[in-house]
Amino acid sequence: MAETIYADFLQNFNHIQHERHEHHVCSFSWSPNNEELLTICGDGSIWVWTPSYAECFQFIAGSGLCRAQSSQTIAWSPNSRRFSCSDRESEMVRVYEKQKPSGFYLSSSTPIVQSHKITCVAWAGDSMHLATGSVDGTMQVWNLERVSAGPLLVLDHGAPVVGVSWGGSGGAERGEARRRLLASSSADGVVIVWDAYSGAVVDNLLGGAGAGGGRAEA
């Protein structure tokens, strides 16, 4: 049954997006539970599609995030109840959360803003914390319940950050230890592994100079 639903959706999607999207699609991404598909268009609009009905469930106009010639990033939280949108030419990340009982997504009142362009984002396994990498060489860790208070950690990678990733899940004690880990990478081939709780450097992979360490924000 599931295969039939997705086959029907894929068969009709080209027709649907041609009919409804008025601008080019910058980016798209499936939710982790495969129940919804996000698309972001060149006018900054966000579309939430339900594959089981092959229709647009929600239209969010004017996010202001997608620009011509830009690289748009969508990242879902692991529990599929939040997603973040960012533009690599921007210093801001917007987070949207599913509301009950409507099921519609609303933008959080306080977006994540840094002083330099944000290049990448990654969700923690608890769907409550978000890591952002920036061209200024820092990675910041945010608690989405207290964004207005600023980042929990500011970690100094030492070069423009091009990728961030949280440790994966696992069984019992080893799984908990992995979830404490957070990695950042730069174009010079350096990958730094951090303790996401304390900001301490756990490992510096592939060599490279000057992992600066982290500082906890009050």
C-alpha positions as CSV (number, residue, x, y, z in Angstrom):
1,M,0.0,0.0,0.0
2,A,2.8,2.4,1.0
3,E,4.6,1.8,-2.3
4,T,1.5,2.5,-4.3
5,I,0.9,5.8,-2.5
6,Y,4.5,7.0,-3.1
7,A,4.4,5.8,-6.7
8,D,1.2,7.8,-7.3
9,F,2.7,10.8,-5.6
10,L,5.9,10.7,-7.7
11,Q,3.9,10.2,-10.9
12,N,1.8,13.3,-10.2
13,F,4.3,15.5,-8.5
14,N,5.7,17.1,-11.7
15,H,2.3,18.1,-12.8
16,I,1.4,19.5,-9.3
17,Q,4.6,21.5,-8.9
18,H,4.3,22.9,-12.4
19,E,0.7,24.0,-11.6
20,R,1.4,25.5,-8.1
21,H,5.0,26.6,-7.9
22,E,5.4,30.0,-9.5
23,H,9.2,30.2,-9.0
24,H,12.1,27.8,-9.3
25,V,12.6,25.3,-6.4
26,C,15.7,26.2,-4.4
27,S,15.7,23.1,-2.2
28,F,13.5,20.3,-1.0
29,S,13.6,17.7,1.8
30,W,11.6,14.7,3.1
31,S,10.7,14.6,6.8
32,P,12.4,11.8,8.7
33,N,9.1,10.0,9.1
34,N,8.5,10.3,5.3
35,E,5.1,11.9,5.9
36,E,5.8,15.3,4.5
37,L,8.0,16.9,1.8
38,L,9.2,20.5,2.0
39,T,10.0,22.7,-1.0
40,I,11.3,26.2,-1.0
41,C,11.0,28.5,-4.0
42,G,12.9,31.4,-5.4
43,D,10.4,33.9,-4.0
44,G,11.1,32.6,-0.4
45,S,7.9,30.7,-0.1
46,I,7.8,27.4,1.7
47,W,5.5,24.5,0.6
48,V,4.6,21.6,2.8
49,W,3.4,18.6,0.7
50,T,1.6,15.5,1.9
51,P,2.6,12.6,-0.3
52,S,-0.4,10.4,0.8
53,Y,-2.7,13.0,-0.9
54,A,-0.3,14.5,-3.4
55,E,-1.3,18.0,-2.4
56,C,0.1,21.0,-0.7
57,F,-0.9,20.9,2.9
58,Q,0.5,24.3,3.9
59,F,1.9,27.4,2.0
60,I,4.2,29.8,3.9
61,A,4.7,33.0,2.0
62,G,7.6,35.3,2.0
63,S,10.2,33.7,4.3
64,G,12.8,35.9,2.7
65,L,15.4,33.2,2.9
66,C,15.8,32.1,-0.7
67,R,17.6,34.3,-3.2
68,A,18.6,33.9,-6.8
69,Q,21.9,32.1,-7.1
70,S,21.9,31.2,-3.4
71,S,22.2,27.9,-1.7
72,Q,19.2,27.1,0.5
73,T,19.4,24.6,3.4
74,I,16.5,22.7,4.9
75,A,17.0,20.6,8.0
76,W,14.4,18.5,9.8
77,S,14.5,17.7,13.5
78,P,14.7,13.9,14.1
79,N,11.1,13.8,15.5
80,S,9.8,15.5,12.3
81,R,8.0,18.2,14.3
82,R,10.4,21.0,13.5
83,F,12.4,22.2,10.5
84,S,15.0,24.9,10.0
85,C,15.5,27.0,6.9
86,S,18.6,29.0,6.1
87,D,20.4,30.7,3.2
88,R,24.2,30.5,2.9
89,E,24.2,34.2,2.1
90,S,22.4,35.1,5.3
91,E,23.2,35.3,9.0
92,M,19.8,34.0,10.1
93,V,18.1,30.6,10.6
94,R,14.3,30.4,11.0
95,V,12.8,27.4,12.9
96,Y,9.3,26.3,12.2
97,E,7.3,24.0,14.6
98,K,4.2,21.9,14.1
99,Q,1.2,23.2,16.1
100,K,-1.4,21.1,17.7
101,P,-4.1,20.2,16.8
102,S,-4.0,21.9,13.4
103,G,-0.7,20.3,12.2
104,F,0.3,23.6,10.6
105,Y,3.9,24.9,11.0
106,L,4.5,28.3,12.6
107,S,7.8,30.2,12.7
108,S,9.4,30.6,16.2
109,S,9.2,34.2,17.4
110,T,13.0,34.6,17.8
111,P,15.1,33.5,14.8
112,I,18.7,32.3,15.2
113,V,21.0,35.2,14.2
114,Q,24.8,35.3,14.1
115,S,27.1,38.2,13.2
116,H,28.5,36.4,10.1
117,K,27.0,34.2,7.4
118,I,25.7,30.8,8.5
119,T,27.0,28.0,6.2
120,C,25.4,24.8,7.8
121,V,23.1,23.6,10.5
122,A,22.5,20.2,12.3
123,W,19.9,19.0,14.7
124,A,20.7,17.1,17.9
125,G,18.9,13.8,18.5
126,D,16.7,15.4,21.2
127,S,15.1,17.8,18.5
128,M,15.6,20.6,21.0
129,H,19.2,21.7,20.2
130,L,20.6,23.1,16.9
131,A,24.2,23.6,15.9
132,T,25.2,26.2,13.3
133,G,28.5,26.7,11.5
134,S,29.7,30.1,10.2
135,V,32.2,31.7,7.9
136,D,33.8,33.4,10.9
137,G,35.2,30.0,12.0
138,T,32.8,29.3,14.9
139,M,30.2,26.7,15.5
140,Q,27.4,27.7,17.9
141,V,25.0,25.5,19.9
142,W,21.5,26.7,20.5
143,N,18.6,25.6,22.8
144,L,15.5,26.3,20.9
145,E,13.5,27.1,24.1
146,R,15.9,30.0,24.9
147,V,17.2,31.4,21.6
148,S,16.7,34.9,22.9
149,A,19.3,34.3,25.6
150,G,21.9,33.6,22.9
151,P,23.9,30.4,22.1
152,L,24.8,27.8,24.8
153,L,28.2,27.3,23.3
154,V,30.5,29.2,20.9
155,L,33.1,26.8,19.6
156,D,36.2,28.1,17.8
157,H,37.0,25.8,14.8
158,G,39.7,28.2,13.6
159,A,38.6,28.3,9.9
160,P,35.3,28.8,8.1
161,V,33.0,26.0,9.0
162,V,31.5,24.0,6.1
163,G,29.9,21.2,8.0
164,V,28.5,20.2,11.4
165,S,27.2,16.9,12.7
166,W,26.0,15.5,16.0
167,G,27.0,12.0,17.3
168,G,24.6,9.3,16.3
169,S,22.3,7.2,18.5
170,G,23.4,3.9,20.0
171,G,22.6,1.4,22.7
172,A,22.8,2.2,26.5
173,E,26.0,3.8,27.8
174,R,27.9,4.0,24.4
175,G,24.9,5.6,22.7
176,E,24.7,8.3,25.4
177,A,28.4,9.0,25.1
178,R,28.0,9.4,21.3
179,R,25.2,11.8,21.7
180,R,27.5,14.1,23.6
181,L,29.8,14.5,20.6
182,L,29.6,17.2,18.0
183,A,31.8,17.5,14.9
184,S,32.7,20.5,12.8
185,S,34.7,20.6,9.5
186,S,36.4,23.1,7.4
187,A,37.6,23.3,3.7
188,D,41.2,22.8,4.8
189,G,40.4,19.2,5.7
190,V,40.3,19.6,9.5
191,V,37.5,17.9,11.4
192,I,37.2,18.7,15.1
193,V,35.2,16.5,17.5
194,W,33.8,18.4,20.5
195,D,32.0,17.5,23.8
196,A,28.7,19.2,23.2
197,Y,28.1,19.7,26.9
198,S,31.3,21.3,28.0
199,G,32.8,22.6,24.7
200,A,36.0,20.7,25.2
201,V,37.9,19.4,22.2
202,V,37.8,15.6,22.1
203,D,39.8,15.0,19.0
204,N,41.3,16.9,16.0
205,L,41.3,14.7,12.9
206,L,43.5,15.0,9.9
207,G,45.9,17.5,11.6
208,G,45.7,21.2,11.1
209,A,46.5,24.2,13.2
210,G,44.8,25.7,16.2
211,A,41.6,24.3,17.5
212,G,40.7,27.1,19.7
213,G,38.3,25.4,22.1
214,G,34.9,26.6,23.2
215,R,33.3,28.9,25.7
216,A,30.0,28.5,27.4
217,E,27.6,31.4,27.3
218,A,25.9,32.6,30.4
